[in-house]
Amino acid sequence: MSLNEKTIGIVKATAPVLAEHGETITRRFYLQMFSQNPELLNIFNATNQKTGRQQAALAEAVYDYAANIDNLGTLTSAVQRIAHKHASFNILPEHYPIVGKHLLEAIAHVLGEAATDEILDAWQEAYGFLADLFIEVEEGIYRENQQISGGWRGTREFKVVNKVKESDLITSFYFEPLDGLPVADFLPGQYIGIYLHPDHSEHRCIRQYSLSDAPNGKSYRISVKREGEGETRGIISHYLHDNVQLDDVVELCPPCGDFYLIDRSDAPVVLMSAGVGQTPMLSMLNSLTRKKTDLPIIFVHSAINSRTHAFGQHVRDIAGTNDNIEQILFYDEPTDDCSAHHYAGRMDLELVRDKIDLPEAHYYFCGPLGYMAMVKGVLQGWGVTKDRLHYEVFGPHKDI
């Protein structure tokens, strides 16, 4: 199936309108959809709705689709990224007609008389084409997750077998399946979806957390930061820290995600992170350590100080027993008790360029959006090509 040229022309021509009114449309869309289909509140992140991140991310995605509808190959990576997120939320084919109905109604409402029948018909066809594409890609992810050794489809019950406080802000949770069977391996850097229903929440909550250790076939580990206070308080991160205890049972979706360590043995690896962004980097580092590679591996991390810094000793131990691995540590606001860091203040990559600007190196980075934009900009300024830059954005995706 392909879109006809008339539909392509109409949708592409309306792309500037989407750029101008995108967030107004998506705000209207979510408002109407949740009022008429409140069961979907069990899927969507309420915090991202309150902050506007979800509306902005959807507006950007809709615009990108409209602007590139005549060259959809440029959206392949975006489709894969979103499809993995959808699979972690267990999005099903029957959800797509609901979304399409409310999205078209929101476009018609915001654009008013400018939304002619011809424009709405074109967008309905374009949406149907995109929905079919996502359904196909997501079914492939579900099928693969189900068929691999230790895999499953949908959710599976796991028991909390360990809970470890790693720093003032970060706690690790270890999960083993209730059925006692093996669990699927994953690609270092991927995440799992955890399904919880806190007593104080009207709706079920789903969150994705990066797996923070190498695959072992028996258990999973996530390391969660206690996020914010007041208006910025992370409902689920606080619930995990304060309420989830040993032997509690949770539901998990299989590992997903298109950000992962590329399996190669011919290039150095630079792992860069800030704050809890180090969780996928730890999975990568631990996996690389087990492979006993001789290539340089540089672990560059930024934390506020030693009280908030998790896994510092773990990484130091690895670096101390592997000549090819080096840790470089920045503390934004070191206290008098801090001694393990190499640099004080915000991460300045120029200070360590001689260590990390390596020929053919691949760079993996994760952290707050501002941090990742800085890292990407610096590396590109050094001439690092796009194919050697790999990054993960927590929550609704946003280009950096």
Secondary structure, DSSP 8 states (H G I E B T S, - for coil): ----HHHHHHHHHTHHHHHHHHHHHHHHHHHHHHHH-GGGGGTS-HHHHHHTHHHHHHHHHHHHHHHTTT-GGGGHHHHHHHHHHHHHTT--TTHHHHHHHHHHHHHHHHHGGGS-HHHHHHHHHHHHHHHHHHHHHHHHHHHHHHHSTT--SS-EEEEEEEEEE-SSSEEEEEEEETT--------TT-EEEEEE--TT-SS-EEEEEEB-S---SS-EEEEEE---SGGG--HHHHHHHHT--TT-EEEE---B-S------SSS-EEEEEEGGGHHHHHHHHHHHHHHT--S-EEEEEEES-TTT--SHHHHHHHHHH-TTEEEEEEESS--TT--S-SEESS--GGGGHHHH--TT-EEEEES-HHHHHHHHHHHHHTT--GGGEEEE-SSS----
